[in-house]
Amino acid sequence: KAWTTEDFLDKEKFQALQETAREFLLTDDEQEAHLLYKDLNQKWQTISGFEDKNRVNDYEQLLLTLKLIALPRLEDEEVIECTRKEIGFALEFDQEELNIKNKIRRKLANMPLVSRDGYKERLIKALEENEQVFIESNIEVSGAKTRGTIANWLKDYRLFNLDGKIDEKLAKAEYLFRSRNVLMLDNKERAKLKTLLDLYDDWHISSYTLAGYEDPLLFEDDGKLYGVYQGEIFSLDEGTPTRESDGNLGLAGKKAVTDLKNIKVEPVLSREETVTVEDKEKIESKLNEAYHNFISGDLWRGILSAKDKLHGENGEVKIWRNHFYQAVNGGKKDEAVAVLLLAAEDGKLNEFFGSDQRFINFWGAYLVKNNLGKELFDNDPANAKDMARFLQYILEKRLGINSQEAAMIGVMVANAARGAGETEYKILAYGDLATGEFRWNT
């Protein structure tokens, strides 16, 4: 039945509703939370002229909590509106209690695959229009001080990464480490911002990719069972209990797994080693810390300085080549790397090496001498595999850069090339979530 103003003012009724909502939050009971949300919201809409502002705020927060718990069960337009106007409230929660990214993923999993990417685009637009202030301090965007709204923080994030030359896996880490706006935040605010960026980045991944596909999957490979969830491959231990969902089919007609416990994680980029779920976050942190230390170090500062000096010169490939070989022969690490970055940023990495007879003669002989096989090289001297091997050789063997820093440079060169349209070089090197090391893709 309808509630009166007195019902909403009843302290015991409100406390009982709070306790119920808390229970739904702890048990992640989306169905019951949705039923209570609809019932309570309908009653709330019938009340007008409510003068107790504290109680109004209490009920609005209670309704929003129930709404977020039940988010996968909301109508499509409700979720869009929630994203546009209310999702900042979700960032206040401990993500172990209410993980908004996983809530949205479950919502998407209930949609036809062909509809998901289009819906993600709408979510992105709605989030970029959200004017909720979720960090109190003002920020500077495009040289002007402005409010710390979700929209403004995302704008700052986009502008920071606008050149497209930062590795996708490291873009967020670099922003969180280097942005002047972020450096002003305390730990709690940084955690909220990271949650927002995790959500935003997740929606930019197509549901047609392994990393973006929302449904859990189970498949068999060489007699062994594997699961896929949120872009990761899980090796299932023998005897691991699984529970198949209600006949839902995933990719290739394999039945979905909804309960993947006691598992080992194998990230998509490396299947050589496995790590426990608990260690994954530590490994990501280790990679980010190593990357941050590198871009804060003397070598990287020297590279940027050399790059600035060379940038003003004529950007002809022939001139860049001469600079590169002179730098390598003279042991000038910063200048050699600067030339590589400039060539990659200009979309000329393929031309730089593919039409260079010095490179073709030297590297062809090196491959023969070391029995590495040169069929691919003969057909395409500037192929991605040989580019990775050659750059690794130059950076480590000729310039004496340690293997981890050399691979990080490989990531930067690859990203610059990708940003300029040479997508064949997009993964010359990468951060391996299985080993916690940077590796060449050779």
Secondary structure as the mmCIF struct_conf table of DSSP 4:
data_model
#
loop_
_struct_conf.conf_type_id
_struct_conf.id
_struct_conf.beg_label_comp_id
_struct_conf.beg_label_asym_id
_struct_conf.beg_label_seq_id
_struct_conf.end_label_comp_id
_struct_conf.end_label_asym_id
_struct_conf.end_label_seq_id
HELX_LH_PP_P HELX_LH_PP_P1 ALA A 2 THR A 4
HELX_RH_AL_P HELX_RH_AL_P1 THR A 5 LEU A 9
HELX_RH_AL_P HELX_RH_AL_P2 LYS A 11 THR A 27
TURN_TY1_P TURN_TY1_P1 ASP A 28 ASP A 28
HELX_RH_AL_P HELX_RH_AL_P3 GLU A 30 GLN A 45
TURN_TY1_P TURN_TY1_P2 THR A 46 THR A 46
HELX_RH_AL_P HELX_RH_AL_P4 LYS A 53 ILE A 69
TURN_TY1_P TURN_TY1_P3 ALA A 70 ALA A 70
HELX_RH_3T_P HELX_RH_3T_P1 LEU A 71 ARG A 73
BEND BEND1 LEU A 74 LEU A 74
HELX_RH_AL_P HELX_RH_AL_P5 ASP A 76 LYS A 85
TURN_TY1_P TURN_TY1_P4 GLU A 86 GLU A 86
HELX_RH_3T_P HELX_RH_3T_P2 ILE A 87 GLU A 92
BEND BEND2 PHE A 93 PHE A 93
TURN_TY1_P TURN_TY1_P5 GLN A 95 GLU A 97
HELX_RH_AL_P HELX_RH_AL_P6 ILE A 100 ALA A 109
TURN_TY1_P TURN_TY1_P6 ASN A 110 ASN A 110
BEND BEND3 MET A 111 MET A 111
HELX_RH_AL_P HELX_RH_AL_P7 LEU A 113 GLU A 128
TURN_TY1_P TURN_TY1_P7 GLU A 129 GLU A 129
STRN STRN1 VAL A 133 VAL A 133
BEND BEND4 ILE A 135 ILE A 135
BEND BEND5 SER A 137 SER A 137
STRN STRN2 ILE A 139 VAL A 141
TURN_TY1_P TURN_TY1_P8 SER A 142 GLY A 143
STRN STRN3 ALA A 144 THR A 146
STRN STRN4 THR A 149 THR A 149
HELX_RH_AL_P HELX_RH_AL_P8 ILE A 150 PHE A 160
TURN_TY1_P TURN_TY1_P9 ASN A 161 ASP A 163
BEND BEND6 GLY A 164 GLY A 164
BEND BEND7 ILE A 166 ILE A 166
HELX_RH_AL_P HELX_RH_AL_P9 GLU A 168 ARG A 178
HELX_RH_AL_P HELX_RH_AL_P10 ARG A 180 LEU A 183
TURN_TY1_P TURN_TY1_P10 MET A 184 MET A 184
BEND BEND8 LEU A 185 LEU A 185
HELX_RH_AL_P HELX_RH_AL_P11 ASN A 187 TRP A 203
TURN_TY1_P TURN_TY1_P11 HIS A 204 HIS A 204
BEND BEND9 ILE A 205 ILE A 205
TURN_TY1_P TURN_TY1_P12 SER A 207 TYR A 208
BEND BEND10 THR A 209 THR A 209
TURN_TY1_P TURN_TY1_P13 LEU A 210 GLY A 212
BEND BEND11 ASP A 215 ASP A 215
STRN STRN5 LEU A 217 ASP A 221
TURN_TY1_P TURN_TY1_P14 ASP A 222 GLY A 223
STRN STRN6 LYS A 224 TYR A 229
TURN_TY1_P TURN_TY1_P15 GLN A 230 GLY A 231
STRN STRN7 GLU A 232 LEU A 236
HELX_LH_PP_P HELX_LH_PP_P2 ASP A 237 ASP A 237
TURN_TY1_P TURN_TY1_P16 GLU A 238 GLY A 239
STRN STRN8 GLU A 244 LEU A 249
HELX_RH_3T_P HELX_RH_3T_P3 LEU A 251 GLY A 253
HELX_LH_PP_P HELX_LH_PP_P3 LYS A 254 LYS A 254
STRN STRN9 LYS A 255 VAL A 257
BEND BEND12 THR A 258 THR A 258
BEND BEND13 ASN A 262 ASN A 262
STRN STRN10 ILE A 263 PRO A 267
TURN_TY1_P TURN_TY1_P17 VAL A 268 LEU A 269
BEND BEND14 GLU A 272 GLU A 272
STRN STRN11 VAL A 275 THR A 276
HELX_RH_AL_P HELX_RH_AL_P12 VAL A 277 ILE A 295
TURN_TY1_P TURN_TY1_P18 SER A 296 SER A 296
BEND BEND15 GLY A 297 GLY A 297
HELX_RH_AL_P HELX_RH_AL_P13 ASP A 298 HIS A 311
TURN_TY1_P TURN_TY1_P19 GLY A 312 GLY A 312
BEND BEND16 GLU A 313 GLU A 313
HELX_RH_AL_P HELX_RH_AL_P14 VAL A 317 ASN A 329
TURN_TY1_P TURN_TY1_P20 GLY A 330 GLY A 331
HELX_RH_AL_P HELX_RH_AL_P15 LYS A 333 GLU A 345
TURN_TY1_P TURN_TY1_P21 ASP A 346 GLY A 347
HELX_RH_AL_P HELX_RH_AL_P16 LEU A 349 GLY A 354
TURN_TY1_P TURN_TY1_P22 SER A 355 SER A 355
HELX_RH_AL_P HELX_RH_AL_P17 GLN A 357 LYS A 369
TURN_TY1_P TURN_TY1_P23 ASN A 370 ASN A 371
HELX_RH_AL_P HELX_RH_AL_P18 GLU A 375 ASN A 379
TURN_TY1_P TURN_TY1_P24 PRO A 381 ALA A 382
HELX_RH_AL_P HELX_RH_AL_P19 ALA A 384 GLN A 392
HELX_RH_PI_P HELX_RH_PI_P1 TYR A 393 ARG A 398
TURN_TY1_P TURN_TY1_P25 LEU A 399 LEU A 399
HELX_RH_AL_P HELX_RH_AL_P20 SER A 403 GLY A 419
TURN_TY1_P TURN_TY1_P26 ALA A 420 GLY A 421
HELX_RH_3T_P HELX_RH_3T_P4 THR A 423 TYR A 425
TURN_TY1_P TURN_TY1_P27 LYS A 426 ILE A 427
BEND BEND17 LEU A 428 LEU A 428
STRN STRN12 ALA A 429 ASP A 432
TURN_TY1_P TURN_TY1_P28 LEU A 433 GLY A 436
STRN STRN13 GLU A 437 TRP A 440
#
